């Protein structure tokens, strides 16, 4: 069987076929297995981390500053140069540190697809493996380019172009995380490979992304709580796309003997 790098090289040279209906069907079947459990985990940790962030902001800025009006008016470009650097570093570090947590939902989707047991601890799998450094590095790199590039374009009064840049970066790096945790690629190789793969089938990927966005919007309409139970569809869709592109089916128990994430 070809390795992931060899398959990526084939994709680079010859392209590949990605059928929307097959991906959607696989994603939906996977989503049904993880939706409730993943949604409850998101609910608990959203409250937990939300409370921590609120306490940090309240202690540094003051409770009187944490109003909807002030939050909506916040513009990082109004910060002093020093505080702007702090703002960028904080956002980049938070994104990088939480990337293994988000990747844990892909692990949950993988377990569900293979009919393996998954628990709350599954979410923290990649904090304990060699994937952590690669996830951190890739997310740090992507976040720096997205945030700094977006702020620079906003400084030039090119707000629309800033949004296009951020969306484009998110779009073309969409497969970076699964390529790291399932393909065992290094950070920058995964970023480059994601760009290659998506650029071969951009329209199909765009249609799949619109499906994800549609699911998130439905969650927002359900008094926001529903959002926590539609977000897992994003991970199921990501997993389904990866499996479909690389023709990965349920793992044979015999083949899995001796293998480990560690």
C-alpha positions as CSV (number, residue, x, y, z in Angstrom):
1,X,0.0,0.0,0.0
2,X,1.3,3.5,-0.9
3,X,2.3,5.8,1.9
4,X,0.5,9.2,2.4
5,X,3.5,11.1,0.8
6,X,3.4,8.8,-2.2
7,X,-0.4,9.3,-2.6
8,X,0.1,13.1,-2.3
9,X,2.7,13.0,-5.0
10,X,0.3,11.0,-7.2
11,X,-2.4,13.7,-6.5
12,X,0.1,16.4,-7.4
13,X,0.8,14.7,-10.8
14,X,-2.5,13.2,-11.7
15,X,-5.2,14.8,-9.5
16,X,-8.0,12.8,-7.9
17,X,-11.8,12.3,-7.9
18,X,-13.8,13.7,-4.9
19,X,-17.5,12.9,-5.1
20,X,-19.7,15.3,-3.0
21,X,-22.5,12.8,-2.3
22,X,-20.1,10.1,-1.1
23,X,-18.3,12.5,1.2
24,X,-21.5,13.9,2.6
25,X,-23.0,10.4,3.2
26,X,-19.8,9.3,5.1
27,X,-19.7,12.5,7.1
28,X,-23.4,12.3,8.1
29,X,-23.1,8.7,9.2
30,X,-20.0,9.5,11.2
31,X,-21.7,12.6,12.7
32,X,-24.6,10.6,14.0
33,X,-22.2,8.6,16.1
34,X,-20.4,11.5,17.7
35,X,-22.9,14.4,17.7
36,X,-24.4,14.1,21.2
37,X,-21.1,13.1,22.9
38,X,-19.0,15.8,21.1
39,X,-21.7,18.4,21.6
40,X,-21.8,17.8,25.4
41,X,-18.0,18.0,25.6
42,X,-18.1,21.3,23.7
43,X,-20.8,22.6,26.0
44,X,-18.9,21.8,29.1
45,X,-15.5,23.1,27.9
46,X,-17.1,26.2,26.4
47,X,-18.5,27.2,29.7
48,X,-15.3,26.3,31.5
49,X,-12.9,28.2,29.2
50,X,-15.4,31.0,28.7
51,X,-15.4,31.6,32.5
52,X,-11.6,31.6,32.6
53,X,-11.4,34.1,29.7
54,X,-14.0,36.3,31.3
55,X,-12.2,36.4,34.6
56,X,-8.9,37.2,32.9
57,X,-10.4,40.1,30.9
58,X,-12.3,41.3,34.0
59,X,-9.2,41.4,36.1
60,X,-7.1,43.2,33.4
61,X,-9.6,45.5,31.8
62,X,-12.2,45.8,34.5
63,X,-15.8,44.5,34.5
64,X,-17.2,47.8,33.4
65,X,-15.3,47.6,30.2
66,X,-16.8,44.2,29.3
67,X,-20.0,45.5,27.7
68,X,-21.4,44.4,24.3
69,X,-20.9,47.9,23.0
70,X,-17.2,48.0,23.9
71,X,-16.6,44.5,22.5
72,X,-18.3,45.3,19.3
73,X,-16.3,48.5,18.9
74,X,-13.0,46.9,19.7
75,X,-10.4,47.3,16.9
76,X,-6.9,46.0,17.5
77,X,-5.5,48.7,15.2
78,X,-6.4,51.2,17.9
79,X,-4.0,49.6,20.3
80,X,-0.5,50.9,21.0
81,X,2.3,49.0,19.1
82,X,3.3,47.1,22.2
83,X,-0.2,46.1,23.0
84,X,-0.8,45.2,19.4
85,X,2.1,42.7,19.6
86,X,0.7,41.3,22.8
87,X,-2.7,40.9,21.0
88,X,-1.2,39.1,18.0
89,X,0.9,36.8,20.2
90,X,-2.0,36.0,22.5
91,X,-4.2,35.0,19.6
92,X,-1.5,33.0,17.9
93,X,-0.5,31.1,21.0
94,X,-4.1,30.4,22.0
95,X,-4.9,29.0,18.6
96,X,-1.7,26.9,18.6
97,X,-2.3,25.6,22.1
98,X,-5.9,24.6,21.4
99,X,-5.1,22.9,18.0
100,X,-4.5,19.5,19.6
101,X,-7.8,19.9,21.4
102,X,-9.6,20.4,18.1
103,X,-7.7,17.6,16.6
104,X,-9.0,15.4,19.4
105,X,-12.5,15.6,17.8
106,X,-11.0,14.1,14.6
107,X,-9.7,11.3,16.7
108,X,-13.2,10.8,18.1
109,X,-14.5,10.7,14.6
110,X,-11.9,8.1,13.7
111,X,-12.8,5.9,16.7
112,X,-16.5,6.1,15.8
113,X,-15.8,5.2,12.2
114,X,-13.7,2.1,13.3
115,X,-16.3,1.2,15.9
116,X,-13.8,1.8,18.7
117,X,-14.7,3.2,22.1
118,X,-14.0,6.9,22.8
119,X,-14.2,8.9,26.0
120,X,-13.6,12.5,27.1
121,X,-9.9,11.7,27.4
122,X,-9.9,11.0,23.6
123,X,-10.1,14.8,23.1
124,X,-6.7,15.2,24.7
125,X,-5.0,12.4,22.8
126,X,-2.7,14.6,20.7
127,X,-1.4,16.5,23.7
128,X,0.3,13.2,24.7
129,X,1.8,12.2,21.3
130,X,4.5,13.4,19.0
131,X,1.8,15.1,16.9
132,X,1.6,18.0,19.5
133,X,4.7,19.8,18.2
134,X,3.6,19.5,14.6
135,X,0.1,20.7,15.3
136,X,1.4,23.6,17.4
137,X,3.9,24.6,14.7
138,X,1.5,24.4,11.8
139,X,-1.2,26.3,13.6
140,X,1.2,29.0,14.9
141,X,2.5,29.5,11.3
142,X,-0.9,29.7,9.7
143,X,-2.2,32.0,12.5
144,X,0.7,34.4,12.2
145,X,0.2,34.8,8.4
146,X,-3.6,35.1,8.7
147,X,-3.7,37.6,11.6
148,X,-0.7,39.7,10.6
149,X,-1.7,39.8,7.0
150,X,-5.3,40.6,7.8
151,X,-4.3,43.4,10.2
152,X,-1.9,44.9,7.6
153,X,-4.6,45.0,5.0
154,X,-7.0,46.5,7.5
155,X,-4.4,49.2,8.2
156,X,-4.4,49.9,4.4
157,X,-8.2,50.3,4.6
158,X,-8.6,47.1,2.5
159,X,-11.1,45.4,4.8
160,X,-12.7,43.3,2.1
161,X,-9.3,42.0,0.9
162,X,-8.4,41.3,4.5
163,X,-11.4,39.0,4.9
164,X,-10.7,37.3,1.6
165,X,-7.1,36.6,2.7
166,X,-8.3,35.1,6.0
167,X,-10.9,32.9,4.4
168,X,-8.5,31.8,1.6
169,X,-5.9,30.8,4.2
170,X,-8.5,28.8,6.2
171,X,-9.8,27.2,3.0
172,X,-6.5,26.0,1.5
173,X,-5.0,24.8,4.9
174,X,-8.2,23.0,5.8
175,X,-6.6,19.5,5.6
176,X,-3.4,20.4,7.5
177,X,-4.6,18.9,10.8
178,X,-5.8,15.5,9.5
179,X,-2.6,15.2,7.4
180,X,-0.6,15.6,10.6
181,X,-2.5,13.4,12.9
182,X,-3.5,10.7,10.4
183,X,-0.8,11.1,7.7
184,X,2.0,11.7,10.2
185,X,3.3,14.6,8.1
186,X,5.5,17.3,9.5
187,X,3.9,20.8,10.0
188,X,5.1,22.6,6.9
189,X,4.8,19.5,4.7
190,X,1.2,19.2,5.8
191,X,0.4,22.9,5.1
192,X,2.0,22.5,1.6
193,X,0.2,19.2,0.9
194,X,-3.2,20.7,2.0
195,X,-2.7,23.5,-0.5
196,X,-1.8,21.0,-3.3
197,X,-4.8,18.7,-2.6
198,X,-7.4,21.5,-2.3
199,X,-6.2,23.3,-5.4
200,X,-6.9,20.2,-7.4
201,X,-10.6,20.2,-6.6
202,X,-11.4,23.7,-5.3
203,X,-15.1,23.7,-6.5
204,X,-15.9,20.5,-4.7
205,X,-14.2,21.6,-1.6
206,X,-16.1,24.9,-1.8
207,X,-19.4,23.1,-2.0
208,X,-18.4,21.0,1.0
209,X,-17.4,24.1,3.0
210,X,-20.7,25.7,2.2
211,X,-22.4,22.6,3.6
212,X,-20.4,23.0,6.8
213,X,-21.3,26.7,7.0
214,X,-24.9,25.8,6.4
215,X,-24.9,23.4,9.4
216,X,-23.3,26.0,11.6
217,X,-25.9,28.6,10.6
218,X,-28.6,26.1,11.6
219,X,-27.0,25.7,14.9
220,X,-26.9,29.5,15.4
221,X,-30.7,29.6,14.7
222,X,-31.2,27.1,17.5
223,X,-30.6,29.7,20.2
224,X,-26.8,29.2,19.8
225,X,-26.8,26.0,22.0
226,X,-27.6,24.1,18.9
227,X,-24.4,25.4,17.5
228,X,-22.4,23.2,19.9
229,X,-24.2,20.2,18.4
230,X,-23.6,21.2,14.8
231,X,-19.9,22.0,15.1
232,X,-19.1,18.3,15.4
233,X,-20.3,18.0,11.8
234,X,-17.3,20.0,10.8
235,X,-15.0,17.4,12.2
236,X,-17.0,14.5,10.7
237,X,-16.8,16.3,7.3
238,X,-13.1,16.9,7.7
239,X,-12.6,13.2,8.5
240,X,-14.8,12.0,5.7
241,X,-12.9,14.2,3.2
242,X,-9.6,12.9,4.3
243,X,-10.8,9.2,4.2
244,X,-12.3,9.6,0.8
245,X,-9.3,11.3,-0.8
246,X,-6.9,8.7,0.6
247,X,-9.3,5.7,0.2
248,X,-9.2,4.9,3.9
249,X,-11.8,2.4,5.1
250,X,-12.4,0.8,8.5
251,X,-9.2,-0.5,9.8
252,X,-8.7,-4.3,9.9
253,X,-8.2,-5.3,13.6
254,X,-5.4,-7.6,12.5
255,X,-3.6,-4.8,10.7
256,X,-3.9,-2.5,13.8
257,X,-2.0,-4.9,16.1
258,X,1.2,-3.3,17.3
259,X,0.3,0.2,16.0
260,X,-0.1,3.2,18.3
261,X,-0.5,7.0,18.2
262,X,2.5,7.3,20.5
